């Protein structure tokens, strides 16, 4: 069915045009909120925002994903479940108002998303960064890209009550074409890491098993890691779990009684090590090592962090059986997406094999997408 246009929805024409990409995390999963290093990249799936100023204080928000309008005004921005899917956008206005920004008028906002909701490609962070970016541009607020990321995390943590780290907002704001972002989530230091993989490409594998982050066990994992940190602070001079090294691991585990928390620590420490090894291999163009690290990360997420599940396990196994150098889930897990590293020329045969094997196990047809690594949020 054809989407309604901005004018069909709001009765006027849009004045401003913007876009924000989805992201994948190459490696470093579930360690952003543990003060670890991550390696995300922006990919060529976008959410677009068309915007017009209003003559009153109303904020009207439309999404092609939901084909519905959420309406509020500048005086009623406190968290309310009635905002539904528009909670992220309203949260941006709420946060800017708290920071002293005075809005002279409301807005009509039209989102056209090609980023599937609940896919694990960070549609929520894309909306947050996109909304901060266009309001900064339209109102000449001059919010830096670093602050767009930090403000987005503030909305997600304190308005939407999702205990996420900085990674998603950082990459979507700071992303650079043909580069991954090597990001220290404890300090917000970052550098760009060129994707020196020549004849190889990363492929996005959509399980089409959706999950909603706020209803998943994501917050449970955060709580488990915080419990571990509370105990280990008595034995180590650390602020975050990722400050533990592999050499510390056996001793650290001896201080923990809960078997599940032991497993969470094991994943966090080993994943931090894998990120650093991955960056080194990427700089050398060492494709085989990249593949081994992807597979090791996926196994750790399955066995120690327990965030994969039948559908993601079936998808990454299908990718490896179909010729991938390596494959792993990406994002929070519990459904959503995986990635695979393949030889670019093998894409069509790889795609067909993955689709057939995954469907035979799950009776769900996946999507297999060859994507480019692109810049972060921008004007469209």
C-alpha positions in Angstrom: 0.0 0.0 0.0 1.3 3.5 -0.9 2.4 5.6 2.0 0.5 8.9 2.6 2.5 12.0 1.7 3.3 14.8 4.2 0.7 17.0 2.5 -1.9 14.3 2.7 -1.2 13.9 6.4 -0.8 17.5 7.5 -2.4 19.6 4.8 0.8 21.6 4.1 4.1 21.0 2.4 7.3 20.1 4.3 10.0 22.7 4.7 13.0 20.7 5.9 14.4 17.3 5.0 16.8 15.0 7.0 17.9 11.4 7.3 19.6 9.1 9.8 21.1 5.6 9.1 20.7 2.3 10.9 23.7 0.8 12.5 25.4 -2.5 13.0 27.9 -3.3 15.7 30.7 -5.3 14.1 31.8 -6.6 17.5 31.6 -5.6 21.2 28.1 -6.6 22.2 26.5 -5.8 25.5 29.7 -4.1 26.8 28.8 -0.5 26.1 27.0 -0.2 29.4 29.9 -2.0 31.1 32.4 0.7 30.1 33.9 -1.3 27.2 35.1 -0.7 23.6 32.7 -1.2 20.7 33.1 -1.1 16.9 29.8 0.0 15.3 29.3 1.3 11.8 26.4 3.1 10.0 24.7 1.2 7.2 22.6 2.2 4.2 19.2 1.8 5.7 17.6 5.1 6.6 14.8 6.8 8.5 13.8 10.1 6.8 12.3 13.1 8.5 10.3 15.8 6.7 9.5 18.8 8.9 7.4 22.0 8.9 7.1 24.7 11.5 3.6 25.5 12.8 1.9 28.7 13.9 0.9 27.3 17.3 2.4 25.2 20.0 1.2 21.8 18.7 3.5 19.0 17.9 2.1 16.5 15.4 4.1 13.4 14.7 3.4 10.9 11.9 5.2 7.6 11.1 4.7 5.6 7.9 5.5 2.5 10.0 2.4 2.9 12.1 0.2 5.1 9.8 -1.0 7.2 12.7 -0.5 10.7 14.2 0.4 11.4 17.8 -0.4 14.9 18.9 0.7 16.9 21.9 1.9 20.5 22.6 4.9 22.2 24.1 3.2 22.4 27.5 2.5 18.7 27.8 5.8 16.8 27.2 6.0 14.7 30.4 6.3 11.0 29.9 2.9 9.4 29.1 2.2 6.0 27.6 -0.3 7.6 25.3 2.7 8.8 23.2 3.3 5.1 22.2 5.8 4.9 19.4 6.4 8.7 19.4 7.8 8.6 22.9 11.4 9.1 21.6 10.4 12.3 19.7 8.5 13.8 22.6 11.4 12.9 24.9 13.7 15.0 22.7 11.4 18.1 23.1 11.1 17.4 26.8 14.9 17.2 27.2 15.7 20.3 25.2 13.0 22.3 27.1 14.6 21.1 30.4 18.0 22.4 29.1 16.4 25.9 28.7 15.6 25.9 25.0 12.5 28.1 24.3 10.4 26.9 21.4 8.6 29.7 19.5 6.3 27.3 17.7 5.3 23.6 17.3 6.2 21.3 14.5 4.6 18.8 12.0 7.0 15.9 11.8 6.8 13.0 9.3 9.0 10.0 9.7 9.4 7.6 6.8 11.5 4.7 8.1 13.3 2.0 6.1 14.7 0.7 9.4 12.5 -2.1 10.7 11.2 -1.5 14.2 12.4 -4.1 16.7 15.1 -5.4 14.3 18.1 -4.7 16.5 19.4 -2.1 14.0 18.7 0.8 16.4 15.7 2.5 14.9 15.1 4.2 18.3 18.6 5.8 18.4 18.2 6.9 14.8 15.0 8.7 15.7 16.6 10.3 18.7 19.7 11.5 16.8 17.6 12.6 13.8 15.2 14.7 15.9 18.0 16.4 17.9 19.8 17.0 14.6 16.9 18.6 12.8 15.8 20.7 15.7 19.4 21.9 16.2 19.6 22.8 12.5 16.2 24.5 12.2 16.5 26.4 15.4 20.2 27.2 15.0 21.0 25.5 18.4 24.5 24.4 17.2 24.4 21.2 19.2 27.7 19.3 18.5 27.5 15.7 17.2 29.0 14.5 20.4 26.2 16.2 22.4 23.6 14.9 20.1 24.7 11.4 21.1 24.9 12.3 24.8 21.5 13.9 24.8 20.0 10.9 23.0 21.3 8.6 25.6 19.8 10.9 28.3 16.4 10.6 26.6 16.6 6.8 26.3 17.8 6.3 29.9 15.9 8.9 31.8 12.8 9.5 29.8 12.1 6.1 28.1 13.6 4.1 31.0 15.9 1.9 28.8 19.3 1.2 30.4 21.2 1.5 27.2 24.8 2.7 26.7 26.2 5.4 24.5 27.1 3.2 21.4 24.0 3.6 19.3 23.5 7.3 19.6 27.3 7.8 19.1 27.6 5.9 15.9 24.5 7.3 14.3 25.6 10.9 15.1 29.4 10.4 14.4 29.4 7.8 11.7 31.8 8.1 8.7 31.6 6.5 5.3 33.7 3.3 4.9 34.8 3.5 8.5 33.8 1.9 11.8 33.9 3.8 15.0 36.3 2.5 17.7 34.6 3.9 20.7 35.5 3.8 24.4 32.1 3.8 26.1 33.6 4.7 29.5 35.3 7.9 28.3 33.6 8.7 25.0 37.0 8.8 23.3 36.8 7.5 19.8 38.7 7.1 16.6 37.8 6.0 13.1 38.8 2.6 11.9 38.9 2.2 8.0 37.1 -0.9 6.7 40.1 -2.4 4.9 38.4 -5.6 3.7 38.7 -5.2 -0.1 36.8 -8.0 -1.8 34.7 -8.8 1.3 31.5 -7.3 2.7 29.3 -7.3 5.8 25.8 -8.6 5.2 22.8 -7.9 7.4 20.6 -10.9 8.2 17.2 -10.0 9.4 15.6 -12.8 11.4 12.1 -11.2 11.1 11.6 -12.4 14.7 10.9 -9.0 16.3 11.5 -8.0 19.8 10.8 -4.8 21.8 13.8 -3.7 23.8 11.9 -2.4 26.8 10.1 -5.7 27.1 13.2 -7.9 26.6 15.7 -9.1 29.2 18.0 -6.3 28.3 17.5 -4.4 31.6 17.9 -7.8 33.5 21.4 -8.2 32.0 22.3 -4.6 33.0 21.2 -5.4 36.6 23.2 -8.6 36.6 26.4 -6.8 35.5 25.8 -4.1 38.1 25.6 -6.7 40.8 28.9 -8.2 39.6 30.5 -4.8 39.6 29.3 -4.1 43.2 31.0 -7.3 44.4 34.2 -6.9 42.4 34.8 -3.3 43.4 35.7 -4.7 46.8 38.6 -6.6 45.3 39.7 -4.5 42.3 40.1 -0.7 41.7 37.6 -0.6 38.9 34.7 1.6 37.8 33.5 -0.7 35.1 33.5 -4.5 34.4 35.4 -4.0 31.2 38.4 -2.8 33.2 39.0 -6.4 34.2 41.5 -8.3 32.0 41.6 -11.9 30.9 44.4 -12.4 33.5 42.0 -11.3 36.2 39.1 -13.5 35.1 39.7 -16.7 37.1 40.3 -14.9 40.3 37.3 -12.5 39.7 35.0 -15.4 39.2 36.0 -17.0 42.5 34.4 -14.0 44.3 31.0 -14.6 42.7 28.5 -17.2 43.9 25.8 -16.9 41.3 26.5 -19.1 38.3 24.6 -16.8 35.9 26.5 -13.7 37.0 29.8 -15.7 36.6 28.8 -16.3 32.9 27.9 -12.6 32.4 31.3 -11.6 33.6 33.0 -14.1 31.4 31.3 -12.7 28.3 32.0 -9.1 29.2 35.8 -9.6 29.8 36.3 -11.9 26.8 34.3 -9.6 24.5 36.3 -6.6 25.4 39.5 -8.5 24.5 37.9 -9.6 21.1 37.1 -6.0 20.2 40.8 -5.0 20.5 41.9 -8.1 18.5 39.3 -7.3 15.9 40.6 -3.7 15.3 44.1 -5.1 15.0 42.9 -7.7 12.4 40.9 -5.1 10.5 43.9 -2.8 10.3 45.9 -5.7 8.8 43.1 -6.9 6.5 43.3 -10.3 8.2 40.0 -11.7 7.1 40.3 -15.1 8.6 40.9 -13.7 12.1 38.0 -11.4 11.7 35.8 -14.4 11.0 37.1 -16.4 14.0 36.4 -13.4 16.3 32.9 -13.0 14.9 32.1 -16.6 15.6 33.7 -16.5 19.1 31.6 -13.5 20.0 28.4 -15.2 18.8 29.2 -18.3 20.9 29.8 -16.2 24.0 26.6 -14.3 23.5 24.8 -17.6 23.2 26.3 -19.5 26.0 27.5 -16.9 28.5 25.3 -13.9 28.0 22.3 -15.9 26.8 20.7 -13.3 24.5 20.5 -15.1 21.2 17.6 -17.7 21.1 16.5 -20.2 18.5 15.9 -17.8 15.7 19.2 -15.9 15.9 21.1 -19.2 16.5 19.5 -20.7 13.4 20.4 -17.6 11.4 24.1 -17.4 12.3 24.4 -21.2 11.8 22.8 -20.9 8.4 25.2 -18.1 7.5 28.3 -20.2 8.5 26.9 -23.2 6.6 26.4 -21.0 3.5 30.0 -19.9 3.3 30.3 -16.9 5.7 33.8 -16.3 7.0 32.1 -15.5 10.3 28.7 -14.5 11.6 27.3 -13.2 14.8 24.1 -11.6 16.2 24.2 -7.8 16.4 22.2 -5.5 18.7 20.6 -6.4 21.9 19.5 -9.9 20.8 16.3 -11.7 21.6 15.4 -11.6 17.9 16.4 -8.9 15.5 19.4 -9.2 13.3 22.8 -10.9 12.7 25.7 -10.0 10.5 28.0 -12.1 8.3 31.3 -11.5 6.7 31.4 -12.9 3.1 33.2 -12.6 -0.1 31.2 -10.0 -2.0 31.1 -12.0 -5.3 29.4 -14.9 -3.4 26.5 -12.7 -2.3 23.7 -14.1 -4.5 24.5 -17.8 -3.8 25.0 -17.0 -0.1 21.7 -15.3 0.1 19.8 -18.2 -1.5 21.4 -20.8 0.8 20.7 -18.8 4.0 17.1 -18.1 3.1 16.4 -21.8 2.4 18.1 -23.2 5.5 16.7 -20.6 7.9 13.2 -21.1 6.5 13.4 -24.8 6.8 14.2 -24.5 10.5 11.9 -21.6 11.5 9.2 -21.3 8.8 10.0 -17.6 8.7 11.6 -16.0 5.6 14.6 -13.9 6.5 16.0 -10.9 4.7 19.6 -10.9 3.5 20.9 -7.4 2.7 24.2 -6.3 1.2 24.8 -2.9 2.8 27.3 0.0 2.4 29.0 1.7 5.3 27.8 5.3 5.3 27.9 8.7 7.0 25.8 9.5 10.1 22.8 11.7 10.5 22.6 14.5 7.9 20.3 16.7 5.7 18.6 14.6 3.1 
